[in-house]
Amino acid sequence: MASPSKSRRPYLIRAIYQWTLDNGYTPYLLVAADQPGVTVPMPFVKDGRIALDIGGMAVRELNIENDPIFFSARFGGRPYDIVVPSGAVLAIYARENGEGLVFGEPEAAEAALPEPTPEALKPAGRPKLRIVKSGDPEA
């Protein structure tokens, strides 16, 4: 059985973020604040959503390379550590023109795969080798 593929959302977020910077725009995230793992200043949440400026002048220590996205920012003059799982990002867009990518609904967090036990890593039985002959006499 094939394992489920990873979410495309973190890759797309990074791509649109880079596109906004390359074009001199200010990147914003629209986040579903009520999703598990989201840490944002709740007084600034409206209708379960918050728009976050993730431009270089607004944040410190932005890490968009991993999931979750995290950074520090000031809201109402107070510092906050922000944590946003990529599945909670509803959109990433340029403030100046609204262009970007809308995901719409939050994405469920990927279920962690169970750690294999040492017994599961042991080979079952004796290894079996067989000789495979090539049809090429030179080989």
CYANA upper distance limits for C-alpha pairs under 8 A (distance plus 0.5 A):
  6 LYS  CA    110 GLU  CA      8.45
  7 SER  CA    110 GLU  CA      8.45
  8 ARG  CA     12 LEU  CA      6.73
  9 ARG  CA     13 ILE  CA      6.55
  9 ARG  CA     86 SER  CA      6.89
  9 ARG  CA     87 GLY  CA      7.55
 10 PRO  CA     14 ARG  CA      6.80
 10 PRO  CA     66 ASN  CA      8.33
 10 PRO  CA     67 ASP  CA      7.45
 10 PRO  CA     86 SER  CA      6.15
 11 TYR  CA     15 ALA  CA      6.75
 12 LEU  CA     16 ILE  CA      6.69
 13 ILE  CA     17 TYR  CA      6.51
 13 ILE  CA     86 SER  CA      8.41
 13 ILE  CA     92 ILE  CA      7.03
 14 ARG  CA     18 GLN  CA      6.66
 14 ARG  CA     64 ILE  CA      7.10
 14 ARG  CA     65 GLU  CA      7.68
 15 ALA  CA     19 TRP  CA      6.68
 16 ILE  CA     20 THR  CA      6.65
 16 ILE  CA     92 ILE  CA      7.36
 16 ILE  CA     93 TYR  CA      7.85
 16 ILE  CA    100 GLY  CA      6.90
 16 ILE  CA    101 LEU  CA      7.75
 17 TYR  CA     21 LEU  CA      6.96
 17 TYR  CA     27 PRO  CA      6.52
 17 TYR  CA     92 ILE  CA      7.79
 17 TYR  CA     93 TYR  CA      8.38
 18 GLN  CA     22 ASP  CA      6.56
 19 TRP  CA     23 ASN  CA      6.78
 20 THR  CA     24 GLY  CA      6.78
 20 THR  CA     25 TYR  CA      5.38
 20 THR  CA     26 THR  CA      6.87
 20 THR  CA     27 PRO  CA      6.34
 20 THR  CA     93 TYR  CA      8.11
 20 THR  CA     94 ALA  CA      6.49
 21 LEU  CA     25 TYR  CA      6.12
 21 LEU  CA     26 THR  CA      7.38
 21 LEU  CA     27 PRO  CA      7.76
 25 TYR  CA     94 ALA  CA      6.15
 25 TYR  CA     95 ARG  CA      7.38
 25 TYR  CA     96 GLU  CA      6.81
 26 THR  CA     53 ASP  CA      7.70
 26 THR  CA     54 ILE  CA      7.94
 26 THR  CA     55 GLY  CA      5.87
 26 THR  CA     94 ALA  CA      5.86
 26 THR  CA     95 ARG  CA      6.00
 26 THR  CA     96 GLU  CA      7.37
 27 PRO  CA     53 ASP  CA      6.66
 27 PRO  CA     54 ILE  CA      6.12
 27 PRO  CA     55 GLY  CA      6.03
 27 PRO  CA     92 ILE  CA      7.36
 27 PRO  CA     93 TYR  CA      6.22
 27 PRO  CA     94 ALA  CA      5.34
 27 PRO  CA     95 ARG  CA      6.84
 28 TYR  CA     51 ALA  CA      6.98
 28 TYR  CA     52 LEU  CA      5.85
 28 TYR  CA     53 ASP  CA      5.04
 28 TYR  CA     54 ILE  CA      6.15
 28 TYR  CA     55 GLY  CA      7.90
 28 TYR  CA     92 ILE  CA      6.12
 28 TYR  CA     93 TYR  CA      5.90
 28 TYR  CA     94 ALA  CA      6.62
 28 TYR  CA     95 ARG  CA      6.83
 29 LEU  CA     51 ALA  CA      6.06
 29 LEU  CA     52 LEU  CA      5.58
 29 LEU  CA     53 ASP  CA      7.14
 29 LEU  CA     54 ILE  CA      7.61
 29 LEU  CA     89 VAL  CA      7.07
 29 LEU  CA     90 LEU  CA      7.98
 29 LEU  CA     91 ALA  CA      6.28
 29 LEU  CA     92 ILE  CA      5.09
 29 LEU  CA     93 TYR  CA      7.18
 30 LEU  CA     49 ARG  CA      7.33
 30 LEU  CA     50 ILE  CA      6.30
 30 LEU  CA     51 ALA  CA      4.97
 30 LEU  CA     52 LEU  CA      6.93
 30 LEU  CA     89 VAL  CA      6.43
 30 LEU  CA     90 LEU  CA      5.87
 30 LEU  CA     91 ALA  CA      5.53
 30 LEU  CA     92 ILE  CA      6.83
 31 VAL  CA     49 ARG  CA      6.06
 31 VAL  CA     50 ILE  CA      5.86
 31 VAL  CA     51 ALA  CA      6.81
 31 VAL  CA     52 LEU  CA      8.13
 31 VAL  CA     84 VAL  CA      8.08
 31 VAL  CA     88 ALA  CA      6.13
 31 VAL  CA     89 VAL  CA      5.08
 31 VAL  CA     90 LEU  CA      5.94
 31 VAL  CA     91 ALA  CA      7.73
 32 ALA  CA     48 GLY  CA      6.48
 32 ALA  CA     49 ARG  CA      5.32
 32 ALA  CA     50 ILE  CA      7.32
 32 ALA  CA     88 ALA  CA      5.74
 32 ALA  CA     89 VAL  CA      6.92
 32 ALA  CA     90 LEU  CA      7.02
 32 ALA  CA    106 PRO  CA      7.42
 33 ALA  CA     38 VAL  CA      6.50
 33 ALA  CA     39 THR  CA      8.06
 33 ALA  CA     40 VAL  CA      7.42
 33 ALA  CA     42 MET  CA      8.44
 33 ALA  CA     45 VAL  CA      7.47
 33 ALA  CA     48 GLY  CA      5.93
 33 ALA  CA     49 ARG  CA      5.83
 33 ALA  CA     50 ILE  CA      6.92
 33 ALA  CA     88 ALA  CA      7.86
 34 ASP  CA     38 VAL  CA      7.56
 34 ASP  CA     48 GLY  CA      6.41
 34 ASP  CA     49 ARG  CA      8.26
 35 GLN  CA     88 ALA  CA      6.56
 35 GLN  CA    106 PRO  CA      8.23
 37 GLY  CA     83 VAL  CA      7.65
 37 GLY  CA     84 VAL  CA      7.34
 37 GLY  CA     85 PRO  CA      6.90
 38 VAL  CA     82 ILE  CA      8.22
 38 VAL  CA     83 VAL  CA      5.97
 38 VAL  CA     84 VAL  CA      5.39
 38 VAL  CA     85 PRO  CA      6.93
 38 VAL  CA     88 ALA  CA      7.86
 39 THR  CA     81 ASP  CA      7.96
 39 THR  CA     82 ILE  CA      5.85
 39 THR  CA     83 VAL  CA      5.36
 39 THR  CA     84 VAL  CA      7.07
 40 VAL  CA     80 TYR  CA      7.99
 40 VAL  CA     81 ASP  CA      8.00
 40 VAL  CA     82 ILE  CA      5.81
 40 VAL  CA     83 VAL  CA      7.34
 40 VAL  CA     84 VAL  CA      8.47
 41 PRO  CA     45 VAL  CA      7.65
 41 PRO  CA     75 PHE  CA      8.04
 41 PRO  CA     80 TYR  CA      7.51
 41 PRO  CA     82 ILE  CA      8.48
 44 PHE  CA     50 ILE  CA      7.30
 45 VAL  CA     49 ARG  CA      5.97
 45 VAL  CA     50 ILE  CA      5.45
 46 LYS  CA     50 ILE  CA      6.87
 53 ASP  CA     58 ALA  CA      6.78
 53 ASP  CA     59 VAL  CA      8.17
 54 ILE  CA     58 ALA  CA      6.70
 54 ILE  CA     59 VAL  CA      6.43
 54 ILE  CA     62 LEU  CA      8.17
 55 GLY  CA     59 VAL  CA      7.00
 56 GLY  CA     60 ARG  CA      7.87
 58 ALA  CA     73 ALA  CA      6.86
 58 ALA  CA     74 ARG  CA      8.18
 59 VAL  CA     71 PHE  CA      6.88
 59 VAL  CA     72 SER  CA      6.11
 59 VAL  CA     73 ALA  CA      5.30
 59 VAL  CA     74 ARG  CA      8.24
 60 ARG  CA     71 PHE  CA      6.37
 60 ARG  CA     72 SER  CA      5.56
 60 ARG  CA     73 ALA  CA      6.87
 61 GLU  CA     70 PHE  CA      8.33
 61 GLU  CA     71 PHE  CA      5.74
 61 GLU  CA     72 SER  CA      6.87
 62 LEU  CA     69 ILE  CA      8.05
 62 LEU  CA     70 PHE  CA      6.43
 62 LEU  CA     71 PHE  CA      4.85
 62 LEU  CA     72 SER  CA      7.65
 63 ASN  CA     69 ILE  CA      6.21
 63 ASN  CA     70 PHE  CA      5.93
 63 ASN  CA     71 PHE  CA      6.80
 64 ILE  CA     68 PRO  CA      8.19
 64 ILE  CA     69 ILE  CA      5.46
 64 ILE  CA     70 PHE  CA      7.42
 65 GLU  CA     69 ILE  CA      7.90
 67 ASP  CA     84 VAL  CA      8.50
 67 ASP  CA     85 PRO  CA      6.37
 67 ASP  CA     86 SER  CA      6.67
 68 PRO  CA     83 VAL  CA      6.89
 68 PRO  CA     84 VAL  CA      5.89
 68 PRO  CA     85 PRO  CA      4.55
 68 PRO  CA     86 SER  CA      6.41
 69 ILE  CA     83 VAL  CA      6.33
 69 ILE  CA     84 VAL  CA      5.57
 69 ILE  CA     85 PRO  CA      6.49
 69 ILE  CA     86 SER  CA      7.25
 70 PHE  CA     81 ASP  CA      7.84
 70 PHE  CA     82 ILE  CA      5.92
 70 PHE  CA     83 VAL  CA      5.01
 70 PHE  CA     84 VAL  CA      6.74
 71 PHE  CA     81 ASP  CA      6.47
 71 PHE  CA     82 ILE  CA      5.85
 71 PHE  CA     83 VAL  CA      7.40
 72 SER  CA     79 PRO  CA      7.36
 72 SER  CA     80 TYR  CA      6.12
 72 SER  CA     81 ASP  CA      5.00
 72 SER  CA     82 ILE  CA      6.31
 73 ALA  CA     79 PRO  CA      6.15
 73 ALA  CA     80 TYR  CA      5.97
 73 ALA  CA     81 ASP  CA      7.13
 73 ALA  CA     82 ILE  CA      7.75
 74 ARG  CA     78 ARG  CA      5.62
 74 ARG  CA     79 PRO  CA      4.82
 74 ARG  CA     80 TYR  CA      6.43
 75 PHE  CA     79 PRO  CA      6.99
 75 PHE  CA     80 TYR  CA      7.68
 84 VAL  CA     88 ALA  CA      7.01
 84 VAL  CA     89 VAL  CA      7.79
 85 PRO  CA     89 VAL  CA      7.71
 85 PRO  CA    109 ALA  CA      8.48
 86 SER  CA    107 GLU  CA      8.48
 87 GLY  CA    106 PRO  CA      5.90
 87 GLY  CA    107 GLU  CA      4.80
 87 GLY  CA    108 ALA  CA      6.67
 87 GLY  CA    109 ALA  CA      6.78
 88 ALA  CA    106 PRO  CA      5.49
 88 ALA  CA    107 GLU  CA      6.95
 89 VAL  CA    103 PHE  CA      7.93
 89 VAL  CA    106 PRO  CA      7.17
 90 LEU  CA    102 VAL  CA      6.57
 90 LEU  CA    103 PHE  CA      5.53
 90 LEU  CA    104 GLY  CA      5.74
 90 LEU  CA    105 GLU  CA      6.70
 90 LEU  CA    106 PRO  CA      6.69
 91 ALA  CA    100 GLY  CA      7.93
 91 ALA  CA    101 LEU  CA      6.09
 91 ALA  CA    102 VAL  CA      4.70
 91 ALA  CA    103 PHE  CA      6.02
 91 ALA  CA    104 GLY  CA      7.55
 92 ILE  CA    100 GLY  CA      6.17
 92 ILE  CA    101 LEU  CA      6.00
 92 ILE  CA    102 VAL  CA      7.09
 93 TYR  CA     98 GLY  CA      6.10
 93 TYR  CA     99 GLU  CA      5.83
 93 TYR  CA    100 GLY  CA      4.47
 93 TYR  CA    101 LEU  CA      6.67
 93 TYR  CA    102 VAL  CA      8.45
 94 ALA  CA     98 GLY  CA      5.60
 94 ALA  CA     99 GLU  CA      6.01
 94 ALA  CA    100 GLY  CA      6.70
 95 ARG  CA     99 GLU  CA      8.44
116 PRO  CA    120 ALA  CA      6.58
116 PRO  CA    121 LEU  CA      7.47
117 THR  CA    121 LEU  CA      7.18
118 PRO  CA    122 LYS  CA      7.21
123 PRO  CA    127 PRO  CA      8.25
134 SER  CA    139 ALA  CA      7.13
